[in-house]
Amino acid sequence: MENEMNQKGNNMVRFYDGKTNHLIPTSELASDMILIERKGSNEEPAWAHKSLFKGNNKFLHPEFDEETRETIRMIQKDVAEVFYHTEKEWEDGFRRDEHPMKEIAAWVIIGETYQDAVTHEHYTNEQKRDLLKIIIKCSMSQDAEAIYHVVAPKSFTKELAVMLINRSIYRRKLLIEEARKGRHGASE
């Protein structure tokens, strides 16, 4: 999703208000927004307030096999210091997701990206929470300015936050490419 510019030179992003998509300045994005793709719509993804979407309380999928549970335990371990949920809470959340394996794969990358960052740098607990928020939003968008405005990290300067966003986007691309090669490496 490319940023568009308005007449004043401000970056603009698509925003869904519950009825239609329209453009808003990137600076108006808020921390409670997520990037969505509407089913049956040919429109580009748009940012929207989370409150528009009620959580699904019904399980859409049966309990996972042991291999999938092991992956969930790895995710849990990777982000537990700032985003703690029990193994059951993680599994229940994924079972409510329309595409749980895709969501689990996204969280594997989030966890690995987070662990890579905190292993190589020292961060305060507040910085770790902001860092994880950045990495989560990078799994939804590759628009560094939009991510900065949505996360609005208070523990980093804007310059450092944008650098971490760009690093997270790059790291995510590398991990996705590694996963693709791992799956297809035998035939290449």
Phi, psi and omega per residue, in radians:
M1 nan 2.019 -3.125
E2 -1.470 2.519 2.981
N3 -1.283 2.521 3.010
E4 -1.910 2.804 -3.132
M5 -1.947 2.470 3.036
N6 -1.602 -3.084 -3.068
Q7 -1.113 -0.453 3.136
K8 -1.505 0.011 3.137
G9 1.486 0.172 3.105
N10 -1.421 2.471 3.032
N11 -1.183 2.393 -3.132
M12 -2.090 2.534 3.089
V13 -2.265 2.779 3.093
R14 -1.313 2.426 -3.137
F15 -2.339 2.311 3.109
Y16 -1.821 2.139 -3.082
D17 -1.711 0.160 -3.108
G18 1.845 -0.269 3.127
K19 -2.238 -0.827 -3.074
T20 -2.434 2.819 2.989
N21 -1.594 2.453 2.984
H22 -2.632 2.981 -3.100
L23 -1.628 2.438 3.029
I24 -2.328 2.735 3.054
P25 -1.110 2.481 3.122
T26 -0.942 -0.609 -3.103
S27 -1.112 -0.264 3.128
E28 -1.552 -0.067 3.085
L29 -1.140 2.565 -3.105
A30 -2.208 2.875 -3.040
S31 -1.153 -0.323 -3.137
D32 -1.620 0.301 -3.118
M33 -1.756 2.583 3.080
I34 -2.251 2.744 3.084
L35 -1.574 2.217 -3.068
I36 -2.156 2.711 2.944
E37 -2.128 2.138 -3.104
R38 -1.470 2.303 3.102
K39 -1.050 2.430 3.069
G40 1.273 0.117 -3.139
S41 -1.884 2.413 3.070
N42 -1.591 0.092 -3.111
E43 -1.343 2.720 3.084
E44 -1.134 2.772 3.058
P45 -0.984 2.653 -3.125
A46 -2.417 2.689 3.053
W47 -1.401 2.549 3.131
A48 -2.629 2.728 3.046
H49 -1.248 2.358 3.125
K50 -0.979 -0.542 -3.064
S51 -1.090 -0.301 3.100
L52 -1.216 -0.318 -3.011
F53 -2.065 1.975 3.118
K54 -1.394 2.429 3.138
G55 -1.091 2.596 3.103
N56 -1.529 2.087 3.140
N57 -1.623 -0.108 -3.113
K58 -1.695 2.495 3.040
F59 -1.303 2.286 3.088
L60 -1.728 -0.231 -3.043
H61 -2.402 2.667 3.094
P62 -1.251 3.026 3.085
E63 -1.021 2.613 -3.086
F64 -1.440 2.782 3.075
D65 -1.324 3.010 -3.055
E66 -1.115 -0.636 3.136
E67 -1.096 -0.753 3.115
T68 -1.176 -0.690 3.095
R69 -1.085 -0.648 3.094
E70 -1.097 -0.709 3.090
T71 -1.105 -0.726 3.114
I72 -1.109 -0.697 3.087
R73 -1.090 -0.650 3.105
M74 -1.125 -0.771 3.099
I75 -1.053 -0.845 -3.132
Q76 -0.958 -0.823 -3.133
K77 -1.116 -0.719 -3.069
D78 -1.123 -0.590 -3.044
V79 -2.014 0.074 -3.007
A80 -1.023 -0.559 -3.052
E81 -1.159 -0.360 3.119
V82 -2.256 -0.112 -3.095
F83 -2.538 1.250 -3.002
Y84 -1.507 2.236 2.951
H85 -2.463 2.612 3.079
T86 -1.225 2.861 3.094
E87 -1.021 -0.706 3.133
K88 -1.108 -0.749 3.115
E89 -1.077 -0.733 3.087
W90 -1.069 -0.899 -3.100
E91 -1.072 -0.781 3.137
D92 -1.041 -0.727 3.107
G93 -1.078 -0.788 3.124
F94 -1.153 -0.629 3.137
R95 -1.182 -0.391 3.103
R96 -1.497 -0.239 -3.106
D97 -1.325 2.501 3.139
E98 -1.107 -0.633 -3.122
H99 -2.220 1.308 -3.005
P100 -1.100 -0.652 -3.090
M101 -1.194 -0.614 3.071
K102 -1.161 -0.725 3.133
E103 -1.183 -0.719 3.091
I104 -1.081 -0.768 3.118
A105 -1.054 -0.709 3.116
A106 -1.101 -0.725 -3.139
W107 -1.237 -0.522 3.034
V108 -1.055 -0.799 3.139
I109 -1.156 -0.711 3.095
I110 -1.039 -0.837 -3.125
G111 -1.098 -0.767 3.131
E112 -1.150 -0.701 3.121
T113 -1.128 -0.750 3.123
Y114 -1.094 -0.859 -3.136
Q115 -1.067 -0.703 3.099
D116 -1.039 -0.751 -3.119
A117 -1.174 -0.838 -3.053
V118 -1.351 -0.288 3.089
T119 -1.335 -0.542 -3.044
H120 -1.759 -0.164 3.137
E121 -2.395 2.717 3.056
H122 -1.695 2.191 3.109
Y123 -2.220 2.595 2.999
T124 -1.258 2.939 3.107
N125 -1.070 -0.694 3.113
E126 -1.116 -0.716 3.099
Q127 -1.137 -0.657 3.107
K128 -1.105 -0.701 3.103
R129 -1.120 -0.784 3.107
D130 -1.118 -0.695 3.127
L131 -1.066 -0.792 3.126
L132 -1.112 -0.693 3.072
K133 -1.033 -0.739 3.115
I134 -1.052 -0.857 -3.090
I135 -1.106 -0.703 3.106
I136 -1.073 -0.817 -3.135
K137 -1.161 -0.530 3.087
C138 -1.175 -0.340 3.073
S139 -1.357 -0.213 -3.134
M140 -1.806 -0.514 -3.023
S141 -2.580 2.733 3.043
Q142 -2.033 0.330 3.128
D143 -1.629 1.715 -3.028
A144 -1.015 -0.732 -3.126
E145 -1.150 -0.750 3.120
A146 -1.091 -0.772 3.129
I147 -1.057 -0.750 3.128
Y148 -1.007 -0.790 -3.104
H149 -1.240 -0.582 3.129
V150 -1.253 -0.787 -3.118
V151 -1.314 -0.683 -3.110
A152 0.824 0.990 -3.076
P153 -1.139 2.288 -3.135
K154 -1.652 -0.264 -3.052
S155 -1.640 -0.042 3.118
F156 -2.217 2.612 2.961
T157 -1.166 2.813 3.127
K158 -1.040 -0.741 -3.116
E159 -1.062 -0.796 3.139
L160 -1.177 -0.717 3.131
A161 -1.074 -0.775 3.135
V162 -1.134 -0.671 3.080
M163 -1.090 -0.755 3.120
L164 -1.149 -0.653 3.084
I165 -1.084 -0.870 -3.136
N166 -1.091 -0.683 3.095
R167 -1.126 -0.707 3.131
S168 -1.155 -0.707 3.096
I169 -1.085 -0.786 3.142
Y170 -1.120 -0.793 -3.131
R171 -1.077 -0.710 3.118
R172 -1.071 -0.772 3.117
K173 -1.060 -0.736 3.116
L174 -1.084 -0.783 -3.125
L175 -1.145 -0.674 3.092
I176 -1.118 -0.757 3.126
E177 -1.116 -0.729 3.099
E178 -1.063 -0.727 3.137
A179 -1.122 -0.723 3.114
R180 -1.110 -0.748 3.120
K181 -1.149 -0.664 3.121
G182 -1.107 -0.666 3.121
R183 -1.289 -0.640 -3.021
H184 -1.916 -0.022 -3.046
G185 -1.003 -0.618 -3.102
A186 -1.140 -0.509 -3.101
S187 -1.645 -0.117 -3.117
E188 -1.658 nan nan
